[in-house]
């Protein structure tokens, strides 16, 4: 049970690490209050989808959910790459909340079906917060000459890579 909780925390926390690194690399100001709301929102979504999963009692097709989220990631990645205004950084917190919770919904349902402890949502929110801050620190200190010239490419490339992986291997 503890191992399952740890895995869910790390899976959702990895999203925080990844997006924190992108935001830190692009040197975008991200207030702590918004990060707290984002982390609490991740915890609430995980909890409510956990409750839904425990009510329905069966997983259904997780492959379908992974492929659907892969298509969403691909669409957002290509949209971000081809439009100059950019989807991702216009309303950063809202868009980040949507993207992070695409995976969070599936993990919450699966944790409800597997009957992990309901307090897992608190650990998920805390791990997301901690790894997001770690990602900002890592991204802020990283120097990649190719990506410095093409800062617009990084978020799109990450979204497209995640989308392809989830679509074909998820």
N, C-alpha and C positions, 0 to 999 in steps of 0.2 A: 504494500500500500504506500509506504513512504517513497519507494523508488518511482512509482507511478506519479506521485505528486511532484517529485523532483523533475521528472521528465517533462511534465506539462509546464512547470515553471521555466525550465530551460528553453523549451520550444517557443513559448511566447516571449520570453526574455530575449531570445535571439533576434526576434523582430525589433525589439527595442535597441539592441546593440547595433544592428544594421542601420536603422534609421537615425540613431544618435550619431553614428560615424558619418553618415551622409550630411546631416545638419552641421556637425562640427567641422567637416571638411569644407563645406560651402560658407562657413563662418556666419551662419544665420543666428540672430539673437532669438533665444527660446526661453521665455521667462519661467522661473521655477513654479509659479502658481499654475501656469498652463500645463506644465509637466505633471504636477500633482493631480489636476483634473483629468488629464489624459490617462494617467496610471489608474486613478479611481474608476474611470469609465471602462478601462480594460478589465478591471476586477469585477465590476458590475455586469458587464456583458458575459464574462466567463461564468459568473454565478447564475445568472438567469438562464443561460443556455445549459448549464449544469442541471438546473431544476427541470428544464424541458427534457433533457436526456434521461433523468431519473423517472420522469412521469411516463414517457413513451416506452422505456425499457428495452429498446432494441436499436442497433446502430443504423440499420438500413444500408444503403450503399455509400460507404465512405469514399470509394473510388469516384463516384459521380460528384460528390462534394469537392474532392480535390481537383477534378478536371474543370468543374465550373469555376472554382477560385483561380485556377490556372488561366482560364480564358479572361477573367476579369483583370488579372495582373498583366497579361499580354496587352489587352486593350488599353489599360491606363499607361503602360510603358510606351507603346507606340504613339498614343495621343500626346504624352509628355515630350516625346522625341520630335514629333512633327509640328507642334504648335509653338509659336514663339512666346505667347503669354505664359504658357506652362500651367498645367493642372495642379501640380503638386504644391507649389510654393505660393499660390495665390491666397488661399485660406489654409494655411499650413496645418493647424491643429485639427480642424474638421476633416480634412483629407487624410491626414495621418491616422486619425481615429478610424475612419472607414477602412483604410488599407490594412491596418493592424488587426482589426476585428474580423476580417474575412477569414483568417485562419482561426482566430479565437473562437468563433462560433462552432466550428467543427470540433475543436479540442474540448470545449465545454460540454457538448452533447456526448462525446465519447467518454468523458470523465463521469458524467451522470449515469451513463449506462454501466460503466465499470464500478460504480458506487465508491468512488474515492471520497474523502472527507470534504464536507462543504467549505471548510476553511481554506481549502486549496486556492480559492479565489483571492484570498488575502495574500497568500504567498506569491500568486501569479502577479498581482499588482505590484508587490514589493520588488520582485525580481525584474519586472519590466522597468520600473523606475531606476533601480540600481544599474542595470545593464544599459539603459538609455543614457544615463549620465556617463558611464564608462565609455560608451560609443562616442559621445560628444568629445570627451577628452582624447580618445585615440584619433578621431577624425581631425581634431584641431591641431594635433601634433604631427600628423602624417604629411609627407611631401612626395607627391608623384608628379613628375614633370608633364607627362602626357595628359593626365586628368586635370592639371592646373590650366592647361590651354583649352580644354574642352569640359568645363564644369557642368554643362548641360547634359552631357552624355551619361554621367555616372548614375543618377537616379533612374533614368530610362533603362540603362543597361541592367541595373539590378532588378527592376520590375520585369523586364523581358526574360531574364535568366530564370527568375523564380517562376514565372508563368510557363515557360517551356518545360522546366523540371516537373512542375505539378501536373501539367497537361499530359506528359508522356510517361512519367515515372511515379506519379502520385497514387 
